[in-house]
Amino acid sequence: MTDYKIKVKTRTEKAKELHKQGFVPGVVYGKNFDNVSISIERVAFNQLFRDAGTSNLVELAIDDAKPFNTLVHDFQRNPMTEEVIHVDFFKVNMKEKIHAEVPLSFVGESTAVIDLDGSMITPVDAIEIECLPADLPSEIEVDISVLDDFEKNIKISDLKIPTGVEVMTDPEEIVVFVQAPRSEEEMAELDEAVEENVEAVEVEHTGEEAVEGETEGDDKKEKTEEKKAE
């Protein structure tokens, strides 16, 4: 059983028409399963996607058929509005292992951040795993309370992985660390570099205007000489 359920319809309309009607087009596919083009009511899908993401099983029913377990396997967004404009559901076999990307949840407090004014850096916010669908975690917690100085970090190998879950990402990859605050000298150097960059841009821009001005002046001079010749 899963906490997330949704009903969809077999799709016949074109994607453009569905978007106008407030639906998201999609497809359901899987091993030994014939692909089915579907449409989903946008509001219902947005709620589902916000809660379930791509790392929770979703019980999906097509029309009035018997529901089955799926995962949101892929999706496309409108680059302007960020709305999901197409979604792929993958039908899972509960007896076969699946590959999935699971988000990391950072919990606790780092004294290196609170007391030493450091900045928490998170190069990785999700990891690739393999497991049976029933063992799929919705997230994996990362306890940052162990980060009490700027020398420490947390690698993937340090994470507490649930039983039955195999991590596919490089275990030596750093998940999180705390960066020391910049010194006054470093901040001054940074400010100087920014000012030099701004000045260089202004000089380049001024030079372009000068060239344009010379060109305009030459054009006027040529026109004046042409009138005198007439």
Secondary structure, DSSP 8 states (H G I E B T S, - for coil): --SEEEEEEE--S-HHHHHHTTEEEEEEEETTEEEEEEEEEHHHHHHHHHHHTTSS-EEEEETTS--EEEEEEEEEE-TTT--EEEEEEEE--TTS-EEEEEEEEEES--HHHHTT--EEE-S-SEEEEEE-GGG--S-EEEEGGG--SSS-EEEGGGS---TT-EE-S-TTSEEEEEE----HHHHHHHHHHHHHHHHHHHHHHHHHHHHHHHHHHHHHHHHHHHHHH-
